[in-house]
């Protein structure tokens, strides 16, 4: 009887919403692009999901417009086409669940929001062209993921290698596309590096303290 029951339970599978922040972000970004193409005929994303540029540009930031402040956050949900979206989601869906499990959904959501704001503000202050896409968040996750083995007073070699490859591709690629927001990528990577240094040591040290207390108890 118990054997039949275990077989029945073993054949049962269910889909879990394992990374709510990562999955929700991805679904919203896909929905925004779909609505922009099918319903709003490419007027939705330019109106709401694009960060403005610096003063003097055609798309200059207007400090009197409440919508421009919202765009400093929402630009990460806007993408030019499906190729642009999928190239970003390939990193976000790969790394996001791992980071969300490590840092928690709330903290990862805060990291993504801060990265969106930082890249949006930089674009509004210094860049002529408007900014859209989750490239900054993707690069933030790439750099943050390299801190999975960080501990106090140590810099992982994996971080140094990723940083070198990342900066090399951004600044020394001979076939660099001028439409790619290099500064947004760099800003996102810097955010990921700072988040890794600020968040990982505390978690590591707390884990070490628990191990020490457990050893003393034994």
Residue frames relative to the residue before (quaternion, step in Angstrom):
aa qw qx qy qz dx dy dz
X 1.0000 0.0000 0.0000 0.0000 0.00 0.00 0.00
X 0.6878 0.4735 -0.2744 0.4769 3.58 0.90 -0.98
X 0.6217 0.5459 -0.3398 0.4472 3.59 1.11 -0.71
X 0.6529 0.5071 -0.3124 0.4679 3.58 0.99 -0.86
X 0.6489 0.5268 -0.3094 0.4536 3.56 1.03 -0.83
X 0.6622 0.5056 -0.3061 0.4605 3.59 0.97 -0.85
X 0.6361 0.5186 -0.3317 0.4652 3.57 1.07 -0.74
X 0.6430 0.5257 -0.3195 0.4561 3.53 1.03 -0.82
X 0.6751 0.4802 -0.2893 0.4794 3.58 0.96 -0.85
X 0.6528 0.5369 -0.3174 0.4299 3.56 1.04 -0.74
X 0.6851 0.4739 -0.2861 0.4736 3.58 1.14 -0.52
X 0.5841 0.5877 -0.3646 0.4248 3.57 1.27 -0.02
X 0.0328 -0.7958 0.6043 -0.0197 3.56 -0.75 1.09
X 0.0335 -0.7887 0.6131 0.0305 3.56 -1.15 0.58
X 0.4256 -0.6833 0.5362 0.2538 3.54 -1.17 0.66
X 0.1585 -0.8008 0.5743 0.0614 3.55 -0.80 1.03
X 0.4060 -0.6721 0.5660 0.2512 3.54 -1.18 0.71
X 0.0673 -0.9006 0.4288 0.0220 3.50 0.72 1.25
X 0.7876 0.1746 -0.0915 0.5838 3.61 1.11 -0.57
X 0.2005 -0.8543 0.4622 0.1283 3.60 0.38 1.21
X 0.6697 0.4917 -0.3161 0.4580 3.61 0.90 -0.83
X 0.6808 0.4925 -0.2863 0.4604 3.59 0.84 -0.97
X 0.7024 0.4683 -0.2713 0.4623 3.56 0.84 -0.98
X 0.6513 0.5117 -0.3219 0.4586 3.59 0.94 -0.82
X 0.6318 0.5243 -0.3246 0.4696 3.57 0.99 -0.83
X 0.6778 0.4998 -0.2929 0.4528 3.58 0.88 -0.93
X 0.6647 0.5001 -0.3034 0.4648 3.59 0.93 -0.86
X 0.6536 0.5058 -0.3217 0.4620 3.60 0.96 -0.82
X 0.6456 0.5182 -0.3221 0.4593 3.60 0.95 -0.86
X 0.6607 0.4923 -0.3054 0.4773 3.59 0.97 -0.82
X 0.6526 0.5153 -0.3123 0.4595 3.59 1.01 -0.81
X 0.6245 0.5417 -0.3336 0.4530 3.58 1.03 -0.79
X 0.6808 0.4780 -0.2914 0.4724 3.58 0.89 -0.92
X 0.6460 0.5215 -0.3221 0.4550 3.58 0.97 -0.82
X 0.6677 0.4867 -0.2955 0.4795 3.59 0.94 -0.86
X 0.6282 0.5479 -0.3337 0.4403 3.56 1.03 -0.80
X 0.7137 0.4481 -0.2524 0.4756 3.58 0.96 -0.87
X 0.7907 0.3832 -0.1778 0.4430 3.56 0.71 -1.12
X 0.7864 0.3367 -0.1612 0.4922 3.60 0.96 -0.79
X 0.8101 0.2953 -0.1295 0.4896 3.58 0.73 -1.08
X 0.3619 -0.7827 0.4558 0.2206 3.59 1.31 0.14
X 0.7171 -0.4930 0.2254 0.4381 3.54 0.82 1.21
X 0.5364 0.6021 -0.4300 0.4059 3.60 1.04 0.75
X 0.5629 0.6247 -0.3828 0.3827 3.60 1.21 -0.36
X 0.7145 0.4595 -0.2669 0.4550 3.59 0.70 -1.06
X 0.6722 0.4761 -0.3284 0.4621 3.66 0.82 -0.78
X 0.6887 0.5040 -0.2919 0.4319 3.59 1.09 -0.59
X 0.8247 0.2169 -0.0726 0.5173 3.59 0.99 -0.81
X 0.8010 0.3443 -0.1372 0.4700 3.58 0.92 -0.91
X 0.5764 0.5197 -0.4052 0.4833 3.58 0.99 0.91
X 0.3504 -0.7295 0.5472 0.2134 3.58 -0.83 0.97
X 0.4649 -0.6984 0.4647 0.2831 3.62 -0.87 0.88
X 0.4916 -0.6559 0.4936 0.2905 3.54 -1.34 0.32
X 0.7183 -0.4444 0.3208 0.4286 3.55 -1.31 -0.18
X 0.6797 -0.4768 0.3646 0.4215 3.55 -1.32 0.20
X 0.7332 0.3740 -0.3083 0.4769 3.53 -0.97 0.93
X 0.6318 0.5093 -0.3369 0.4774 3.58 1.24 -0.27
X 0.6657 -0.4986 0.3699 0.4140 3.56 -1.29 0.26
X 0.7644 0.3037 -0.1572 0.5465 3.58 1.07 -0.77
X 0.1346 0.8490 -0.5012 0.0990 3.58 1.02 0.81
X 0.5441 -0.6133 0.4742 0.3208 3.54 -1.18 0.70
X 0.1854 -0.7736 0.6010 0.0774 3.55 -0.92 1.00
X 0.3073 -0.8029 0.4808 0.1726 3.57 -0.26 1.24
X 0.6286 0.5265 -0.3349 0.4642 3.60 1.27 -0.21
X 0.6456 0.5248 -0.3131 0.4580 3.58 1.25 -0.25
X 0.3915 -0.7257 0.5113 0.2422 3.64 -0.60 1.07
X 0.6073 0.5785 -0.3558 0.4122 3.60 1.08 -0.68
X 0.6319 0.5421 -0.3433 0.4347 3.59 1.02 -0.71
X 0.6288 0.5159 -0.3384 0.4732 3.61 1.09 -0.60
X 0.6277 0.5194 -0.3279 0.4782 3.57 1.08 -0.71
X 0.6411 0.5487 -0.3209 0.4300 3.58 1.02 -0.80
X 0.5559 0.6044 -0.3949 0.4120 3.59 1.16 -0.45
X 0.7115 0.3883 -0.2401 0.5342 3.59 1.24 -0.44
X 0.7407 0.4750 -0.2471 0.4058 3.57 0.79 -1.02
X 0.4940 0.6869 -0.4328 0.3111 3.61 1.17 -0.30
X 0.6036 0.5765 -0.3628 0.4143 3.60 1.15 -0.50
X 0.6570 0.5054 -0.3096 0.4658 3.60 1.24 -0.29
X 0.6493 0.5159 -0.3149 0.4617 3.60 1.24 -0.22
X 0.0094 -0.7996 0.6000 -0.0247 3.57 -0.98 0.88
X 0.5827 -0.6271 0.4017 0.3253 3.55 -1.11 0.73
X 0.7836 -0.1183 0.1172 0.5986 3.59 0.99 -0.83
X 0.7263 -0.4384 0.2980 0.4377 3.56 -1.31 -0.01
X 0.6063 0.5519 -0.3602 0.4451 3.60 1.08 -0.62
X 0.6378 0.5243 -0.3065 0.4737 3.55 1.02 -0.89
X 0.6769 0.4947 -0.2918 0.4603 3.58 0.91 -0.93
X 0.7027 0.4799 -0.2831 0.4425 3.59 0.79 -1.00
X 0.6153 0.5471 -0.3555 0.4425 3.60 1.06 -0.64
X 0.6794 0.4577 -0.2875 0.4962 3.59 1.10 -0.66
X 0.6797 0.4970 -0.2997 0.4485 3.58 0.91 -0.89
X 0.5586 0.6023 -0.4016 0.4049 3.60 1.12 -0.48
X 0.6805 0.4332 -0.2770 0.5220 3.60 1.11 -0.68
X 0.6803 0.5184 -0.3048 0.4189 3.58 0.85 -0.97
X 0.7040 0.4493 -0.2723 0.4779 3.59 0.91 -0.87
X 0.6288 0.5219 -0.3347 0.4692 3.59 1.19 -0.44
X 0.7918 0.3342 -0.1527 0.4879 3.56 0.81 -1.04
X 0.5784 0.6430 -0.3711 0.3382 3.58 1.04 -0.74
X 0.6852 0.4762 -0.3162 0.4513 3.66 0.74 -0.89
X 0.6397 0.5184 -0.3324 0.4599 3.61 1.00 -0.73
X 0.6847 0.4725 -0.2800 0.4791 3.56 0.95 -0.90
X 0.6356 0.5329 -0.3269 0.4530 3.56 1.06 -0.76
X 0.6435 0.5059 -0.3191 0.4777 3.57 1.06 -0.71
X 0.6861 0.4942 -0.2838 0.4523 3.57 1.01 -0.79
X 0.8119 0.2945 -0.1267 0.4879 3.57 0.77 -1.05
X 0.5178 -0.6190 0.4311 0.4036 3.58 1.20 -0.43
X 0.6024 -0.6010 0.3900 0.3519 3.57 -1.11 0.68
X 0.6604 0.5320 -0.3140 0.4269 3.58 0.92 -0.87
X 0.6911 0.4717 -0.2824 0.4691 3.56 0.89 -0.93
X 0.6417 0.5072 -0.3363 0.4668 3.60 0.98 -0.74
X 0.6251 0.5263 -0.3394 0.4659 3.61 1.01 -0.76
X 0.6401 0.5117 -0.3203 0.4753 3.59 1.03 -0.76
X 0.6424 0.5222 -0.3185 0.4618 3.59 0.96 -0.85
X 0.6689 0.4923 -0.3018 0.4681 3.58 0.92 -0.86
X 0.6486 0.5159 -0.3154 0.4622 3.60 1.01 -0.79
X 0.6524 0.5052 -0.3107 0.4718 3.58 0.96 -0.86
X 0.6450 0.5201 -0.3172 0.4613 3.58 0.97 -0.85
X 0.6359 0.5216 -0.3225 0.4686 3.58 0.99 -0.85
X 0.6768 0.4939 -0.2939 0.4600 3.58 0.89 -0.91
X 0.6596 0.5143 -0.3137 0.4494 3.59 0.90 -0.92
X 0.6919 0.4605 -0.2906 0.4740 3.60 0.83 -0.92
X 0.6433 0.5244 -0.3242 0.4540 3.59 1.04 -0.70
X 0.6645 0.4969 -0.2987 0.4714 3.57 0.97 -0.87
X 0.6328 0.5249 -0.3318 0.4624 3.59 0.96 -0.82
X 0.6623 0.5011 -0.3090 0.4633 3.56 0.94 -0.85
X 0.6785 0.4933 -0.2910 0.4601 3.59 0.96 -0.87
X 0.7026 0.4659 -0.2662 0.4673 3.59 1.15 -0.52
X 0.8519 0.2120 -0.0463 0.4766 3.57 0.89 -0.88
X 0.7285 0.4399 -0.2376 0.4683 3.63 1.09 -0.55
X 0.4601 -0.7083 0.4713 0.2539 3.55 -0.92 0.97
X 0.7349 0.4176 -0.2348 0.4800 3.60 0.84 -0.95
X 0.5417 -0.6051 0.4618 0.3567 3.62 -1.16 0.49
X 0.3229 -0.7549 0.5506 0.1508 3.54 -1.25 0.49
X 0.1214 0.7697 -0.6232 0.0672 3.55 -1.03 0.83
X 0.6408 0.5470 -0.3877 0.3739 3.54 -1.22 0.48
X 0.4683 -0.6954 0.4900 0.2386 3.54 -1.27 0.55
X 0.2555 0.7954 -0.5171 0.1862 3.60 1.15 0.50
X 0.6350 0.5358 -0.3346 0.4447 3.59 0.99 -0.79
X 0.6635 0.4864 -0.3018 0.4817 3.58 0.98 -0.82
X 0.6256 0.5345 -0.3402 0.4552 3.60 1.00 -0.77
X 0.6951 0.4509 -0.2797 0.4850 3.59 0.90 -0.88
X 0.5719 0.5608 -0.3816 0.4613 3.58 1.13 -0.53
X 0.6797 0.4884 -0.2857 0.4668 3.58 0.93 -0.91
X 0.6104 0.5563 -0.3540 0.4389 3.59 1.03 -0.75
X 0.7096 0.4373 -0.2623 0.4863 3.58 0.86 -0.96
X 0.6434 0.5276 -0.3275 0.4477 3.58 0.99 -0.78
X 0.6373 0.5468 -0.3285 0.4323 3.59 1.02 -0.78
X 0.6209 0.5596 -0.3520 0.4212 3.59 1.12 -0.52
X 0.6380 0.5394 -0.3195 0.4471 3.58 1.28 -0.20
X 0.3474 0.7705 -0.4831 0.2289 3.60 1.19 0.25
X 0.7599 0.3244 -0.1961 0.5281 3.61 1.17 -0.45
X 0.3880 0.7477 -0.4716 0.2609 3.58 1.21 0.31
X 0.0096 -0.7562 0.6533 0.0342 3.54 -1.20 0.57
X 0.7034 -0.4727 0.3092 0.4315 3.55 -1.24 0.27
X 0.8465 0.1432 -0.1529 0.4894 3.54 -1.14 0.90
X 0.6696 0.4365 -0.3133 0.5127 3.59 1.19 0.49
X 0.1576 -0.7513 0.6335 0.0966 3.56 -1.12 0.78
X 0.3744 -0.7568 0.4825 0.2330 3.62 -0.50 1.11
X 0.5435 -0.6248 0.4583 0.3228 3.55 -1.05 0.81
X 0.5920 0.5788 -0.3663 0.4247 3.60 1.07 -0.69
X 0.6294 0.5305 -0.3315 0.4611 3.58 1.06 -0.73
X 0.6675 0.5028 -0.3036 0.4577 3.59 0.90 -0.90
X 0.6598 0.5021 -0.3099 0.4652 3.60 0.98 -0.80
X 0.6590 0.4956 -0.3089 0.4740 3.58 0.94 -0.88
X 0.6386 0.5298 -0.3204 0.4570 3.57 0.98 -0.84
X 0.6648 0.5013 -0.3050 0.4622 3.60 0.94 -0.88
X 0.6709 0.4848 -0.2978 0.4755 3.59 0.92 -0.89
X 0.6502 0.5412 -0.3003 0.4407 3.54 0.99 -0.88
X 0.7048 0.4376 -0.2625 0.4928 3.57 0.83 -1.00
X 0.6266 0.5455 -0.3443 0.4374 3.58 1.03 -0.72
X 0.6686 0.4900 -0.3062 0.4681 3.58 0.95 -0.81
X 0.6772 0.5147 -0.2979 0.4334 3.57 1.00 -0.82
X 0.8171 0.3124 -0.1264 0.4678 3.57 0.85 -0.97
X 0.7922 0.3325 -0.1598 0.4861 3.59 1.07 -0.57
X 0.4161 0.6936 -0.4883 0.3277 3.58 1.22 0.27
X 0.4041 -0.7426 0.4726 0.2488 3.65 -0.64 1.04
X 0.7461 0.3567 -0.2052 0.5235 3.58 1.15 -0.57
X 0.1644 0.8314 -0.5145 0.1306 3.55 1.03 0.83
X 0.3747 -0.7260 0.5407 0.2001 3.55 -0.92 1.00
X 0.3909 -0.7455 0.4803 0.2463 3.64 -0.58 1.05
X 0.6127 0.5621 -0.3554 0.4270 3.61 1.20 -0.33
X 0.5846 0.5683 -0.3738 0.4422 3.58 1.25 -0.26
X 0.3906 -0.7397 0.5066 0.2088 3.56 -0.82 1.07
X 0.2080 -0.8214 0.5211 0.1024 3.56 0.13 1.30
X 0.6730 0.5053 -0.3135 0.4399 3.57 0.90 -0.88
X 0.6094 0.5304 -0.3527 0.4722 3.60 1.12 -0.59
X 0.6312 0.5213 -0.3273 0.4719 3.58 1.04 -0.76
X 0.6732 0.4950 -0.2955 0.4632 3.56 0.87 -0.97
X 0.6539 0.5088 -0.3110 0.4656 3.59 0.94 -0.89
X 0.6488 0.5099 -0.3167 0.4678 3.59 0.98 -0.79
X 0.6526 0.5121 -0.3106 0.4641 3.56 1.00 -0.81
X 0.6372 0.5153 -0.3226 0.4737 3.58 1.03 -0.78
X 0.6274 0.5283 -0.3316 0.4662 3.58 1.00 -0.80
X 0.6617 0.5089 -0.3056 0.4581 3.57 0.92 -0.90
X 0.6400 0.5225 -0.3195 0.4641 3.57 1.04 -0.80
X 0.6742 0.4879 -0.2949 0.4694 3.58 0.92 -0.90
X 0.6329 0.5216 -0.3327 0.4655 3.57 0.97 -0.80
X 0.6519 0.5285 -0.3144 0.4438 3.56 0.98 -0.84
X 0.6775 0.4820 -0.2888 0.4747 3.57 0.95 -0.88
X 0.7155 0.4708 -0.2614 0.4451 3.59 0.95 -0.87
X 0.7650 0.4016 -0.2059 0.4595 3.59 0.92 -0.88
X 0.6812 0.5436 -0.3140 0.3767 3.59 0.82 -0.94
X 0.6669 0.5142 -0.3503 0.4100 3.67 0.76 -0.85
X 0.6354 0.5370 -0.3442 0.4352 3.60 0.98 -0.78
X 0.6704 0.4900 -0.2990 0.4701 3.54 0.96 -0.87
X 0.6417 0.5259 -0.3227 0.4555 3.54 1.03 -0.83
X 0.6846 0.4971 -0.2948 0.4441 3.56 0.85 -1.00
X 0.6365 0.5182 -0.3365 0.4616 3.59 1.01 -0.75
X 0.6328 0.5246 -0.3276 0.4658 3.57 1.07 -0.72
X 0.6450 0.5124 -0.3169 0.4701 3.58 1.02 -0.80
X 0.6416 0.5268 -0.3288 0.4502 3.59 0.99 -0.81
X 0.6356 0.5214 -0.3300 0.4640 3.57 1.02 -0.76
X 0.6551 0.5117 -0.3166 0.4569 3.57 0.99 -0.84
X 0.6375 0.5278 -0.3245 0.4580 3.59 1.04 -0.81
X 0.6624 0.5054 -0.3055 0.4609 3.57 0.93 -0.94
X 0.6500 0.5137 -0.3187 0.4605 3.55 1.01 -0.81
X 0.6416 0.5205 -0.3202 0.4636 3.59 1.03 -0.79
X 0.6560 0.5067 -0.3137 0.4632 3.59 1.00 -0.84
X 0.6400 0.5304 -0.3283 0.4487 3.53 1.05 -0.77
X 0.6467 0.5127 -0.3159 0.4682 3.56 1.08 -0.77
